[in-house]
Amino acid sequence: MPVGKSVVIYGIKNCDTMKKARTWLEAHEIAYRFHDYKAAGIERDRLKAWVEEVGWEKLLNRAGTTFRKLPDAEKADMNAEKAVDLMEDQPSMIKRPVLDLGDRRVVGFKPEIYDAAFAS
């Protein structure tokens, strides 16, 4: 990891996947800042930029309880704008974690994906 490059990990404090990701970063001695979007919120413009970069299909956690509990009418005809609205209103619908490497974002956690992300 180049010196001076700041890493921010976005997510929710008490999430098992977040804990695994933070443990991985700490084990690899990668300094990071944690942004809890359930406690601190998330800006609509940031969500829109993420959706443009990675796609709403990847960013919206459709497997989570919060999304599954939505009425079918709200889940129907999903698109980028609708997904941003949902994630802004209920940040727990954002797939976790979102790792911001400055020049790109990594959504979700798998050790091999983090290995690759920090290899360059």
N, C-alpha and C positions, 0 to 999 in steps of 0.2 A: 504494500500500500504506500503510495507516494506521501512523503512528509507534507503536512499542511492540508491534506485532503480531509474534510470533515465528513463523518458518517453519521447519519441520523436514522434511527430505527423507529418506525411508527407502528403503534398497535395499542393493545390494552394490557394493563399491568398483570392481571390474573388470568392469563391465557397460557395453556401448556405449550403451544407452538412458539409463543413469544419467549417463554422461559428457555426453550431449547435453542432458539436463535441467539439470545443474549449469552447463554452459556457457551455457545460456539464462538462468538466474538471474543468473550473474555479468555477462553482457552487459547485462542490464536493471538492474544494480546493486541486486539484491535480496539482502539479508543472509539467510543460512540456516544451520542446523545440520544436519550430515549424521549419520545414524544407520545404521551398517552392521549390519544384523540378522544377517548371517552371522557377524560377529565378536562383536557385543555381545548377540546374541539378541533375542528379541521376547516380550513378555508375552502370555500367553494372553488375559487380559482385554482388551488392546488389539486383538488379532486379532478377538475376538468382537464388540467395538464396531465395528470396521471392517466386519465381515461384516454386522452389523445395518444399518449406514449405506449401504454400496455394494452389498451382496450377495456371497455367496461365489463366484458365477459370474464376477463381474468381478475379484475379488481373487485367486482361484486361477489360477495360470499353467498352464493345461492344455496349452499349446503347447510348453512347455519340456521339455528332455531329462529332467530329474528326474522329472517327472510321467509322461512317455511310457514311461519305463523301469519304472514300477510294474507289478506283476502285474495282469491284468485284474480279478481278484477285488477288489483294493483300489480300483480305479477304478469298479467297479460300484456302483449305488445311492448315488451321491454326494449328500451333503446338507450343510447348514451345519456340523453337529457334526463330521462326518468330514473336511470341508475344513479346519476349524480344527485338528484333530488333525494332519493332514498338514503344514500350514504351520508349526505349532509345532515338529514334529519335524524338518522340512526347510525352513528359511526360504527357500531358493532357489526354492521353489514359489510364493512370494508374487510377484504381478505387480509389476514395477518400472517406475518408482519409485512410492512412495506419498508424495504431497506433503500434509503436514499444515498447513493454514492456520489452525488453531485452531478455527474454527467449522465447517469442513468439510474433507473429504479429496478429493484428485484422484488417480485411479489411472491409471498409464501416462503417456506423454509424447507430446504433439504440440504444436508451437509455438502453433497457434491455440487450443488448450485452455488453455495457460498464459496467452496473451494475454487470454483471456476471464476466467480466474480472478483475474488481477491488475488487471483493468480497473475493478473496483468499489472 
